[in-house]
Amino acid sequence: MNRKIASLLVAALMAPLPASASEVIQGEIMQGWVLPDGNRVAAIRMTLKPGWKTYWRAPGDMGIPPQFDWSGSKNLSAVEVEWPAPTVFREKNLTTIGYRDQVILPLVISVPKKGAPVMLETTIDMGVCSDICVPAELHLKGLIDTDATRAVPAIAASLAQRPFSAKEGGMSKATCTLAFKDGDLELEATITLPHAGGQELVVIETGQPDIWVSEADTSRKGNQLVSRVDMAHSSGGPVALNRSQIRMTVLGSKHAVDIIGCTAS
């Protein structure tokens, strides 16, 4: 364990912890609307105590990615969480990615019985962070029974805050190169696209939870954004990657861009 991580863990252990998650974060299920195909849009609103934040699906250094358990729900076959673009929090010793104050997470719900209500029940294991970062759990339950077809403004606004697609962001090419350096597997992504503003960060996800990915070392050279990460399998075994499933999100001060897949250079 390096000194930076050790010092952060010691600080967290010595700091006072909230008695329960409800002290710092509260959640509610929001009614949405019915889509033309009979499926539904709803949302989860999470409100945090001032000074606290929570994490995006890829949380950065030492963050806790949210995990959703929908097993108690009824008339639900699948849920897609539509993540609004997060904020990059750069602090002295680490970088984390997430949301402060309040976030609305739109949900696209696949419904087996069209026209029938959905009993939405979820347990969210997540992290909340102030001067320290601690695990939290939210349990939410609500009946989604609206027959409205008009979008709810607050949910629609959150949907509009999603990262641009590769086409919308002006990306023309994305390549990925894999190499072993000093015994570690390194992936280098080169993305050709306009500047997203400020100090850009590229978040690289493999879609495989058992593969660890380091924080990216990101730099720009003209119209090309170059990002390097180290990768390792949690078991210590070999890493198998499918370039078409690699997800790269460019986070800038002006906007974010979501890129799915890359080609060999």
SVG drawing of the C-alpha trace seen along z (x, -y; Angstrom):
<svg xmlns="http://www.w3.org/2000/svg" viewBox="-53 -25 63 41">
<polyline fill="none" stroke="black" stroke-width="0.4" points="0.0,0.0 1.5,-3.4 1.8,-6.3 -0.9,-8.3 -3.6,-5.6 -2.4,-4.7 -2.7,-8.3 -6.2,-8.6 -7.3,-5.4 -5.9,-6.6 -7.7,-10.0 -11.0,-8.2 -10.7,-5.9 -10.0,-8.8 -12.8,-11.1 -16.3,-11.0 -18.8,-9.0 -22.4,-9.8 -24.7,-7.5 -26.7,-6.5 -26.9,-7.3 -30.1,-9.2 -28.1,-11.9 -26.3,-12.9 -28.4,-11.6 -32.0,-11.0 -33.7,-9.5 -37.1,-9.3 -38.7,-7.7 -40.1,-10.1 -43.1,-9.4 -42.2,-9.8 -44.2,-9.0 -45.2,-6.2 -43.1,-5.8 -44.8,-5.1 -43.8,-1.4 -45.5,-1.0 -42.2,-1.1 -41.7,-3.7 -39.4,-6.5 -39.1,-7.3 -36.2,-8.6 -34.5,-8.5 -33.8,-11.8 -30.9,-11.9 -30.4,-14.9 -27.2,-15.3 -26.5,-17.3 -24.4,-20.5 -20.7,-19.6 -21.4,-16.0 -21.2,-14.3 -21.8,-10.9 -20.3,-9.0 -20.8,-8.4 -20.8,-4.9 -16.9,-5.1 -16.0,-7.0 -12.2,-7.7 -9.6,-7.2 -10.9,-5.2 -14.5,-6.0 -17.4,-3.5 -19.4,-2.8 -23.2,-2.6 -24.7,0.8 -28.5,1.2 -30.5,4.3 -34.0,4.3 -34.9,7.8 -37.9,6.7 -39.6,4.9 -42.8,6.1 -43.7,5.8 -40.1,4.9 -37.8,6.9 -34.9,4.5 -33.8,1.0 -31.3,-1.3 -29.8,-4.1 -29.3,-7.2 -26.4,-9.0 -26.1,-12.8 -22.6,-14.1 -20.8,-14.1 -18.4,-16.6 -14.6,-15.9 -13.5,-16.7 -9.8,-17.3 -8.4,-17.4 -4.9,-17.5 -4.4,-13.8 -7.0,-12.2 -9.5,-12.7 -13.1,-11.5 -16.1,-11.7 -19.7,-12.3 -22.4,-14.7 -22.9,-17.2 -26.1,-18.7 -28.7,-16.8 -28.8,-14.5 -31.7,-13.0 -31.0,-9.6 -33.5,-8.9 -34.5,-5.3 -35.8,-3.6 -37.9,-0.7 -38.8,2.3 -42.3,3.4 -43.5,7.0 -47.2,6.0 -47.9,2.9 -50.3,0.5 -50.0,2.1 -48.3,0.3 -44.7,1.0 -43.8,1.6 -40.3,0.2 -38.1,1.4 -34.4,1.0 -31.5,1.1 -28.6,-1.1 -25.2,-0.4 -23.1,-3.5 -20.6,-5.9 -21.0,-9.4 -18.1,-11.8 -17.2,-15.0 -13.9,-15.3 -14.1,-11.5 -15.7,-8.9 -18.0,-6.3 -20.3,-3.6 -24.1,-4.2 -27.3,-2.3 -30.6,-3.6 -33.7,-1.5 -36.5,-3.0 -39.9,-1.7 -42.7,-3.3 -45.6,-2.6 -45.1,-3.9 -48.7,-4.1 -49.0,-7.3 -50.5,-7.1 -49.1,-10.5 -47.1,-10.6 -45.7,-14.1 -42.1,-14.3 -41.6,-15.5 -39.5,-18.6 -37.0,-17.8 -36.4,-14.3 -36.2,-15.6 -33.6,-18.2 -31.5,-15.5 -31.7,-13.4 -30.5,-16.5 -27.4,-16.6 -26.2,-13.2 -22.8,-13.2 -22.9,-13.8 -22.6,-10.8 -19.4,-10.4 -21.1,-11.9 -22.6,-14.8 -19.2,-15.5 -17.5,-15.6 -15.3,-12.5 -13.8,-11.3 -11.6,-8.4 -10.8,-6.4 -8.0,-3.8 -6.7,-1.6 -3.3,-0.1 -2.4,2.6 1.2,3.3 3.0,4.7 5.3,2.2 7.2,3.2 5.0,6.3 1.8,4.3 -0.8,4.2 -1.2,0.7 -4.0,-0.6 -3.4,-3.8 -6.4,-5.4 -6.1,-8.1 -9.3,-10.0 -9.6,-12.6 -12.2,-15.2 -12.6,-18.9 -11.6,-20.2 -14.3,-19.5 -13.1,-22.4 -10.7,-22.9 -8.6,-20.1 -10.0,-17.1 -10.2,-13.7 -10.8,-10.4 -12.5,-7.6 -12.0,-4.2 -14.3,-1.3 -14.0,2.3 -17.5,3.4 -15.9,6.2 -16.1,5.6 -13.3,8.1 -10.8,5.9 -9.1,3.1 -8.4,0.0 -6.2,-2.8 -6.9,-6.5 -6.1,-7.7 -3.0,-9.9 -4.6,-12.2 -3.0,-14.8 -4.0,-16.6 -1.9,-17.0 -3.7,-19.3 -7.0,-17.6 -6.0,-14.3 -6.6,-13.3 -4.3,-10.7 -5.1,-8.7 -3.2,-5.8 -4.3,-3.4 -2.9,-0.3 -5.1,2.8 -5.1,6.0 -7.4,8.9 -8.6,9.2 -7.5,12.8 -4.1,12.0 -4.8,13.9 -4.7,12.8 -6.9,9.9 -9.1,10.4 -10.5,7.3 -13.0,6.7 -12.2,3.3 -15.8,2.9 -17.0,2.9 -14.5,0.5 -16.2,-2.7 -14.4,-6.0 -16.0,-9.1 -14.3,-12.4 -15.1,-14.8 -14.5,-18.5 -15.6,-21.8 -17.9,-22.6 -19.4,-19.1 -18.8,-15.4 -18.6,-12.9 -19.5,-9.2 -17.6,-6.9 -18.3,-3.2 -15.7,-1.1 -12.3,-1.7 -10.2,-0.2 -6.6,1.1 -4.2,-1.7"/>
</svg>
